[in-house]
């Protein structure tokens, strides 16, 4: 709420009336196209903000069978309540393993430490240099540096337009097969697939713009496109659900809220003769970002601006950076096993976001043996987000085929 005397926005304790937050529209069970209805319903939610006369969340329960589930639950949170990791963990804390209804689900945890490994003088120099370059690029982006105007780049006011939410699930086994064949991380593979999918999609759009028949092997993408993602990093020491549950019980919410930094991640856009090059290039870029202090720097800068100049100044700074880049990209781990939400088995999870000043957000979430690409797209800029899903799925297939073929050749 806004303090009437000081004008400062602050949190106040309040009583929650659940009936004001649970929305169950009456639906015709015989709707002809239930999947389209659910997609349209979610898109319509992006047209309206959450009422600020109550705590900033609601839950929409759609009792209608779709091709993927018997029903759909749509949690909607204001981002001021917490970042994606906080909110995802909170929702999962309300679930239990299907195999053991007394057990909280577990999240996949990377074996690699999230901290920078300094093993030599040269590694210190590497971190210093990478951080210096990152800081300069951040400052330039705030001041003047913009991404190339492509069919994926949103126009002014994009944050106020409705979004279309689509998703595509692929096999986590396929992702791991590429990972093992190339000796890279899962994140490297996902970024490589994303880079390949974006290149394929843009090639298709540019072919249409130039009045050409689309050919997946002919590159009509302009050279030297600058296309960057705002890639979010979780800065918490742990993502364990049980840790959050215990801290909530004690009333200490030190790990709650928005505790993320971000890096400006450049994608190399263009068709490759060897699909594995997408993964190799993505790995090289993300490795440089990991060997830098960029996520901590962006978090610190925003923290200082927030404390010194207030939330509006911090919002303007973020808006400048986000609008000057092309997309948001984030990766949140999901449960490794099937979970149930108050007696209802969860078929899939698809977190996303709207209200950001760019036309595209790609959200990656894993659940059981699936990895899902969740796309939030401004329909005015990206009228065919399902086509982007197709291109991402096809890119994974081509990369997997090439990786396994290369591995087979090595083993001969």
Protein Blocks (a to p, Z undefined) as FASTA:
>chain_A
ZZfklopacdddddddfklmmccddddfkbfblmlmmmmmmmmmmmpccdfkbccbdddd
dddddfkbmbdcdddddfklocfklmmmmmmmmpccfklmkbccdddddfbdfbdcdfbf
klmmmmmmmmmmmmmmmmmmmmmpccdddfkbccehklmpccddddddddfklmmmmmmm
nopafklmmmmmmmmmmmmmmmmmmmmmnopacdfkbccbdehiacdddddddfbfbfcf
klmmmmmmnopaklgcjddddddddddedddfblklmmmmmmmmmmmmmmccklmmmmmm
mmmmmmmnojklmmmmmmmmmmmmmbdcddddddfbdcdeehiacfbdcdddehiacfbd
cddddehjbccddddddfklmmclmlmmmmmmmmmmmmmmmmmmmmmmmmZZ
